[in-house]
Amino acid sequence: MEEKKKEGFGSKVGFVLAAAGSAVGLGNIWRFPYLAAKYGGGIFLLVYIILVVTFGFSLMVTEISIGRRTGKSEIGAYKEVDKRFSFLGPFASLVPFIITPYYCVIGGWVLKYLVTFVGGQSNAATTDEFFGAFISQAGQPSVYFLIYALLTALVVIFGVEKGIEIVSKVLMPILIILSICIAIYIMLLPGAGAGIKYYLLPDFAGFTVAKLLKTIVAAMGQMFYSMSLAMGIMVTYGSYMRKQDSIEGSVRQISFFDTSIAIIAGLIIVPSVFIFSGGDANALNAGPGLMFVTLPKVFDSMAGGHIVGAAFFVLVAFAALTSSVSLLETMVSIISEKFGLKRTGSTVLCFIIVVVMGMFSVLGYSNWSNVTIFGYQILDFFDYISNNIMMPIVALLTCILIGYIAKPSYIEEETTHNGEKFKAKGLYEVMTRVVCPLFMIIILLAPFFIDI
């Protein structure tokens, strides 16, 4: 704990870019576009934006405020808010320990495609068998997974200001510029207009109440994944935040960066698939395989597509790294606080945990491909249990703690610590006490009533 107190972000810009880097990751570039494609394009986008500026804003303000006010990682932060909720810290702490290993496995897949495109072998990645053949072996995915996990650990081991903040200040501007350039290139291609229209303009024709409910549930789940909520990251980063910096203003900037990158990623992927398929919206139904299976074919069909493809996977690799760094940092913060280890020792221990647990996900597609847990492959099970069950429970209990036990004033005191007015106080109280808990219950119960 003593070492952690000495660490912190050196500037507001550093904090915002690091937190935005945490939020901007595979959730934005891999997950968001295929969910938007699946759940009505413009309608999903509209629902998602509404949720971000209300629901997401309130939860992020809560988590950052708890972190900064207590100065602790989530393992001890909730206990300090109210001792009766001391159980919430250990429960919430399990989330990054479950997500980080399989996230690094997917990061390894991104590195494989990056190497393939940069190495001039993009044609190989266009075959239907390429992705399946790659993940079905144990050797190559293990190597790429280990390289990716090691890169993540190296950033974390340098600490908050010298590691995470510096990397975020470099990678985030590059990521933003690169994504805008690729999106502009794609949107100017012949045939892109139909994809842009589908993606940006809500079309409620034939959109039933059941479909709308599915879209809302999917958008809420995506918001957790994309904004790094209910997984300890924002509590941890909040504990490193300077007291003189505005929490409300920072959260608005983080939300803007995160949502903008997600929207831009959709402007890259959805029009690309429309161009490749000749305007067939059914081609968007590739689901999670959209980025790894369909997009390489899209790039191959373009003039200079191998260059665009290489640039795209550089973008994805940068985005993935900023998020995996924040996940591993959260693990390190928890271990350091709980066992009193220094940063280097904590990082090495967490790296070992990531490698051991990550290998289960790697082998789940190869040597152990016949092993399933409740019908899910190993990686898919980790993803489901963390995103669809644990994170909503953490968010629900956090809302109960702040909304009814500690009261919203506990957070409001921290947001106004530097003399600034909490402009969204009214919205925050309604969301924390009423809307957010209700939405969490809907997320938890929805799978029993609708097929998501």
KARA-V322939 format. One record per backbone hydrogen bond with DSSP energy under -1.0 kcal/mol. CO is the residue of the C=O (numbers start at 0). NH is the residue of the N-H. If there is no record, write none. Layout:
BEGIN
co = {CO,CO}
nh = {NH,NH}
END
This chain:
BEGIN
co = {0,10,11,12,13,14,15,16,17,18,19,24,24,25,25,26,30,31,32,33,34,35,39,40,41,42,43,44,45,46,47,48,50,51,53,54,55,56,57,58,59,60,61,62,63,64,65,66,72,72,75,76,77,81,82,84,86,87,88,90,91,93,94,95,98,99,100,101,102,103,104,105,106,107,108,109,110,111,112,113,114,115,116,120,122,128,129,130,131,133,137,138,139,140,141,142,143,144,145,146,147,148,149,150,151,152,155,158,159,162,163,164,165,166,167,169,170,171,172,173,174,175,176,177,178,179,180,181,182,183,185,188,191,192,193,194,195,196,197,203,207,208,209,210,211,212,213,214,215,216,217,218,219,220,221,222,223,231,232,233,234,237,239,241,245,246,247,248,249,250,251,252,253,254,255,256,257,258,259,260,261,262,263,264,265,268,269,270,271,272,273,279,280,281,285,286,288,288,289,293,294,295,296,298,301,303,304,305,306,307,308,309,310,311,312,313,314,315,316,317,318,319,320,321,322,323,324,325,326,327,328,329,330,331,332,333,334,335,341,342,343,344,345,346,347,348,349,350,351,352,353,354,357,358,359,361,362,362,365,367,372,375,376,377,378,379,380,381,382,383,384,385,388,389,390,391,392,393,394,395,396,397,398,399,399,400,406,407,408,410,411,413,415,420,421,423,424,425,426,427,428,429,429,430,433,434,435,436,437,438,439,440,441,444,445,445}
nh = {4,14,15,16,17,18,19,20,21,22,23,27,28,29,30,31,34,35,36,37,38,40,42,44,45,46,47,48,49,50,51,52,55,56,57,58,59,60,61,62,63,64,65,66,67,68,69,70,75,76,79,80,81,84,85,87,90,91,92,93,94,97,98,99,102,103,104,105,106,107,108,109,110,111,112,113,114,115,116,117,118,120,119,123,125,132,133,134,135,136,141,142,143,144,145,146,147,148,149,150,151,152,153,154,155,156,158,163,164,166,167,168,169,170,171,173,174,175,176,177,178,179,180,181,182,183,184,185,186,187,188,191,195,196,197,198,199,200,41,206,211,212,213,214,215,216,217,218,219,220,221,222,223,224,225,226,228,235,236,237,238,240,8,244,249,250,251,252,253,254,255,256,257,258,259,260,261,262,263,264,265,266,267,268,269,272,273,274,275,276,278,282,283,284,288,289,292,293,294,297,298,299,300,301,304,307,308,309,310,311,312,313,314,315,316,317,318,319,320,321,322,323,324,325,326,327,328,329,330,331,332,333,334,335,336,337,338,339,345,346,347,348,349,350,351,352,353,354,355,356,357,358,361,362,363,364,365,367,368,370,375,372,380,381,382,383,384,385,386,387,389,390,392,393,394,395,396,397,398,399,400,401,402,403,404,405,409,411,412,414,415,416,418,422,424,427,428,429,430,431,432,433,434,435,437,438,439,440,441,442,443,444,445,447,448,449}
END
